[in-house]
C-alpha cells in the first residue's frame, strides 16, 4: 500500500516541503529509507519501531520502502521521525487514508512515544502556510513558535498516542489549534541591560557608540586594560531601538534553525548580544558543519556582535567577517551543500594597543616595536577599511569617578538614536535601504549631497588624509548619521570633521 505524508526540511533560512512516500509490500523483510537521507534519518527506523511497539502497535515483517522526495535534496534531521511513523501507520491501515491528507508533520519520537522538540519549526510552518497547507502537527514545546504564523492551524502533541487518537477521530478537542498574535509578545521584559550612566568619563567613546547605534556603523575601540571597552560594548544593545515584527521573525527563525529557542518560547523580542571568545574558529563564527547551522555572526543578525581582544582572534576568523560586513549575508559553500544565512549585524570590536596593553605609555609598556607591529598587523587593511568608527580610550582621572558625577544615561543616548532612525526610515522608505551604513557609492551621491563649502572640505580631507574611495564614502555615511542625530537634513562642515576624526588611524597599525 502506498501513502504520501507531508513534512519539510530547512535549507539555509528557508524551508522546503518534503513528501514522505511510504510503500509496504510482501517480500523479504526490510526497512529501507531512500531520497538522500542523512545518518539521523537512517537511525529513525529503530526509534520508530520501538516507539510504536511501546504504543501497542507492531510492524509486521514486510518490505517497507520510504522515499523522501525531492530525492536530490540532502536531508538530515530527527524531525522526520513523526512523518515517517504516520506514513507507516497509514500504509498499515491503522489510520484512515484521508484523515492525514493536507497535514504537515514534524517531530522527533522518543522510544516511549514522546514527541520531542526539533529545530527550524518557524521557517517550516511559514513555508507550509505559503504552500496553502492548512494544518501542522508539531512537538508541544515547538507549538508556541509555530502558532505566530497566520493562516494555518498549528497543533502541539506530546506523544504519538495523542496524534493517533486525533487522526482517527478528528476531534479538535484532543489536539487544540494554537494561534498567537505576535504583536502581543512585545512586552517589557524583566531582563535589564546595564545603563550608560554607570560609565564614568570616556565621553568620546560614548559619543562614538551613539553614532554607531544610530546608523548601524561598525565600531572599533582601542585602549589599555580596564579603560571600559567591554563595559561600553555591553551597554550598546540598550540604546538600540526595539525590534520590529519583521526583524523579530528573522531573528527567531535563525535561532530556531540553530536549535537555540528556549522551550515554549514563541518569539525573540530582544536584540541579542553575541560575544564569542577569541579562541572561536572561523567555521563556528560563520556557520556550516556537516549539517549546516547558522554561526555566531548570523545569531547576531539585527543585533550586536562584540569581538573582545580583537587581535587575539585567528586571522581566518577575522577575515571571515569581510563578506558579511559588505553584503549583510554569509554564503557557506561546501562540497555537499551551499547555504546562505542573513548576517546584518552591528560589529563592535575592542583591543589593546599592544600585547601588554599599555602602549604608548613607555613607563609601563615593555613591548618591543616588532612585537607591537606583529600584534597590530593581525588586522588587515581591508578589515579596517570596513570599520566606520574608531575611537581610543584612555584611563580616566579619579575626579571622574566621584559619587554624584553626572554622566549621560542610556535613555538620553536613545533619544539621539531614535531621532536618527526616524529620519532614516522616512528617507529610505521603499528603497530597500534601512540604515546610513547600508549606503553604497551610487546611494551616497543621492543621499549625502554636500554644499559648496562642505564639498571643498571633503576634497581637502581626501587629499590630506590620503583616503581611499571606500574611506571617503565611509566619512560621508557617518556624516549623514551625525546630521540625522541633530535633526539636520543638510550635512554641515562640523559633521564632516567629526566623522573624519573617527576614521581608523592606519599609521597606528603600521
Secondary structure, 3 states (H helix, E strand, C coil): CEEEEEEEEEECCEEEEEEEEEEEECCCCEEEEECCECHHHHCHHHHHHHHHHHCCCCCCCCEEEEEEECCCCCECCCCHHHHHHHHHHHHCCCCCCHHHCCEEECCEECCCCEEECCCCHHHHHHHHHHCCCCEEEEEHHHHHHHCCCCCCEEEEECEHHHHHHHHHHCCCCCCCEECCCHHHHCCCCCCCCCCHHHCCCCHHHHHHHHHHHHHCCCEEEEECCCCCHHHHHCCHHHHCCCCCHHHHHHHHHHHHHCCCCCCCCCCCCCCCEECCCCCCCHHHHHEECCCCEECHHHHCCCCEEEECCHHHCCHHHHHCHHHHHHHCEEEEECCCCEEEEECCCEEEEEECCCCCCCCCCCCCCCCCHHHHHHHHCCCCHHHHCCCCEEEEECCCCHHHHCCCCCCCCHHHHHHHHHHHHHHHHHHCCCCCCCCHHHCCHHHHHHHCCCCHHHHHHHHHHHHHCCCCHHHHHHHHHHHHHHHHHCCCCCCCHHHHHHHHHCCCCHHHHC
